[in-house]
Amino acid sequence: MSAFSAIGEDREIDREEFTPGIEPQATWCPGCGDFSVLKALKQALPEVGRNPEEVAVFTGIGCSGKLNSYLDSYGFHTIHGRSVPVARAAKLANPDLEVIAAGGDGDGYGIGGNHFIHTARENHDMTYVVFNNEIFGLTKGQTSPTSPKGHKSKTQPHGSAKDPIRPLSLGLTAGASYIARTAAVNPNQAAEILAEAIEHDGFAHVDFLTQCPTWNKDAKSYVPYTDVQESDEFDFDITDREEAAQMMYEVESKLYEGEVLTGRFYVDEDRPSYTEEKKATGEMPEEPLAERYFDEDAEWERSYDLLEHHT
């Protein structure tokens, strides 16, 4: 067990442990898909044996940013688009911590897009859940990076002239080692995928379709949906990068044609995580940096002591 938390404690976890003692009234709109993300996380974390003191949830700005207010775990509310780098820093300081970052499609694929790409490229061991409702919700319905071409909003009154971003394909190209899409209307699959993503050693990207009944009625509720793993129509190898890329392109195209395909699309279990790479080259200490705050005898090193000085 860690010196400063219950990390590593072997006991049965009850999902209600993740409900705050004084539960705040959720301010999401009735019918919002974000409720499903919260429910799926509360179900997935106990299934993988994590207790609230082993988990840290990092959120950005937007409706998704309220997630860690309703989940009893460690939490950090960052600024817009910055949940991923802050989460990444926490994981580097304490690799035993289960780190989950969350953000909306504008937060994750727009303002925070650069962080998403490079965190996936480096394969940091963390889970990134993107609440994808194809709109900026909290700021009252502006066009987002995943809004379909032609979508009309207060920022694009004549319709968006841009094709939407392809988040699954982007995650694959960047280097994510686990990529899946689920939807709020499929709670059982959502919990299963989040559990898999949390257990995965590496960067796990989950594109979570969350309907916005207030500001994006065009997207409906993402139903009917098809689970590609349960359908006889789709046959591809999720460990084959080329087959996964072709499948993702089809999935992302059909979404805007009214066909919702969800499931696991790419899994690479062999690629080492960023932390494993750094430990292998001796650039990361075996003892977590966070432990030193609780060890009076620990020797602190500064970056300039670790570098060779120019002469």
N, C-alpha and C positions, 0 to 999 in steps of 0.2 A: 504493500500500500504506500502511496505517496506520503511524504512528510507533511503536506499542507492541504490535503483534500482526501476524499474517499475514493480516489482513483485506484482501481484494482480490487475493490471490495467485492467479494464473491457472495452475492445474495440475490434472492428473487426480487425483481423490480415490479412495482405496481404502476400502471400508467397514470393513476391519479396523483402520483408523486410529482408529476410535471404540471399539475394545476396549482397555481399560486394559492397560498392559504387564504388571502383576501383577494378573491378573483375579481379583476377589474371588468367592468362592463365593456364587452367588445364594441367598437365603434364602426366596424365594417357594416356595409349596407345589407339588409335582408336579401338573401339569395346570392351573396358574394362568394366566389370560389375560394377566397382566402381561408374561410372557415375549414375547408377540406384539407388544406395544407397543415394547419394546426392539428387537426384531428389525426391525420396520417403520421405526423411526427410523434405525437403522443403514443401512438400505437407502435411505431417502428423502433423507437429508442429502447423501451423495455424488452422488445423481442431480441435485440442484439446485446442485451445485458448491460446497458448503460443506465446509470442513475443520474439525477440532476447535477450532482457535484462533479461529474465526469464530462459534462457537456457545456460548450460555450456557443451561443448563437449570435451572429453578427448581422445586423441589418442596415439597410441604407434608408433613403428618404422615399416616402410614398406609402401607399396602403400596406404594402408588404413590410414596411419598417416597423409596424406595430406588432409583428410576430412575437418578438422576445418579451413584449409586455404581458403577453398571455401565456407564456411558457415559463415554468419555474425551473430555471437553470441559470448558469452564468450568461450574461448578455452584454452586448455593447452596441449602442445605436450610433452609427457613423453618419457622415454627411453623404450627399447624393453620389452614388457610383463608387463609394469607397469601402463597402463592406468586405470585398475580397482581399485587398491588401492588408487591412487590419486583421482579418481572420488568419491570413497567411503568417503574419508576424507572431500571433499567439501560438500557432502550431509549431513554429520554429523554436520558440522559447520553451514550450512544453509539449513535446511530441505525444505524450500519453493522453493529452486532452482530446476529446472528440469535438472537432471544429466543424460548424455548419454556418455557411454564409447564405444570406437570402436577399433578394432584390427583385424589383419589377423588371419588365422588359425594357422600359426606358432607362432605368437605373443600371441594369446589367449589360444590355446590348447597345446602349447609347452612350451615356455619360461615363459609365464604367467599362466600356467595351475593351479598352486597352488593357486594363487590369485582368479582365476575363481571359483575353488571348494569351497573355504572358504567364499567367498562373497555370493555365492549361498546358502551355508549352513546357513549363518546368515540372509539371506533374506533381504539384504539391498535394499532400495527403489530406484532403478535405472534401466536403460535400457542398456543392453550390446549387441551390434551388432557386430557379428563376420563375417568378409568378408572371406568366405570360397571358395577359388579357387583351393584347393588341391595342392598348390605349394608355394614355397617362390618366390615371383615375383620380388620385388625390388632388391634382391641380385642375380637375374638372374637364377632362375629355379632349385633350390635345392629341394630335397624331403622334404615334410612337414608331420606333424602328420596325415593329412587326405589324403595323397597320397595313392592310392590303392596298394595293394600288387602286386609286380612285376613291378611297375612303374620304368622306367629307367630315370636317371638324372645324372648330373655331380657328385653328391655325392653318387649315387647308380647306377653305370654304368651297373651292371649286373642285376639290378632290385631290388626293395625293398623286403627284406625278412620278413618284419613286416606287420601285419594286421593294417589297419588304425584305428584311434581312433573313437569312436562312440559319437559324441558331444551331440546329443540330450539325449541319455541314460545317459551320464555323467552328464549333467545338472540336470536331474531328480534325479539321485542317490545322487548328492550333495545337492539338496534341493531347486532348483529354483522353484518359484511359478507360472511362466508363461514361456512356452517353445513353440517356433514356428520355422518353416523353411519356407523361401520364396526364390525367385530367381529373378535375374536381368531381366529375360525375362518375368516376370509377374508383371509389374509395378503397376497395380491397387491393386493386392493382397498385394504387398510389402508395399504400403502406408497405407493400412488398418491395416496390422499386426503391423507396426511401431506405428501407432496411438494407437492401443490397448495396446501395450507394454508400451508406454509412460504413458498412463492413469492408468496402473496397479499399485496397491500399493504393492510393493515387488520387488524381483529381477526378471526382465524379460530378458530372454535369447533368442535372435533371431539369428539363424544360417542362414546367407544370402549367397546363392550360387552366386558367382560372377565369371563369366568366365574370364580366362586369355588367350587371343588370341595369346600372344607373347611367353609365356613360358610353357603353358600347353594345347596344342592343343588336347591332348587325351580326355580332359573333354568336348570338343565341347562347346556348349552353354547351356547345361542343358535343352535341349528340345528333344522331347516333354515332357511336365510336366503334372501332374494331381493334381488338388486341392482336397485333401481328403474330405473337407467339401462339395464339390459340386458333388462328385462321389457317385453313388449308390453302388459301389463295396466295399466301406469301411464304416463300422458302428461301432463306438466305442465312449465311454463316455470320453470326455476330462477332466472331473473332477474326474475320477476314476484312481487312480495311477497305479493300476495293468493293466488295459486295455491300458492306455497310454504307459506303458513300453513295452507291447507286440507290439503295433503299431509302436513305435519308432524303435524297433529292426527290424521289417519288412521293414520300410522305409529306414533305414541305410544300410540294406543288398541289397535292390533293386537298390540303387543309383549306385553301382558299377557293376550292371548288365544292366545298361542303362535305368532304369525306374526311373524318377524323381518324387517324391511325396512331395508336399508342403502343408502347412496349419498350423492350430493350433493343438498342440498335448497334451498339459497339461495346465490347469488353476486352481489355488487354490486361490479363493477370500477370504477365511476365515482366512488364516494364517496371523498373524500380522507381520508387517515389523520389522526390527531391531530397527529402531527409536521408533516405538510404544512400543516395548518390553522394551527398556531402559527407556522411559518416565514412563511406568507403574511401574517400580521398583524404580523410583526416581533417576536413575543414569544419566539422561540427563535433563538439564534445559529446562523449557518450552520456555524461550526466546532463540532464536537462538544465538549461540556463535558469529556468524559473526556480529550481531547487536551491540555488545559491542564496536566494533571498531569505531562506529559512535555515541556512547553515552558517553559523557564526565563524567557523574556521575555514570557510571557502576562500580561495584566492581568486580575486577578481582580475580579469585580464582586459586590457583596453586594446582597441583595434590597432593603435599605432605600435603596440608591443608585439603584435602578431605579424607585422609586415616588415620586409627587409627595407632598410633605409638606404637611400641613395648616398653615395660617397663621391 
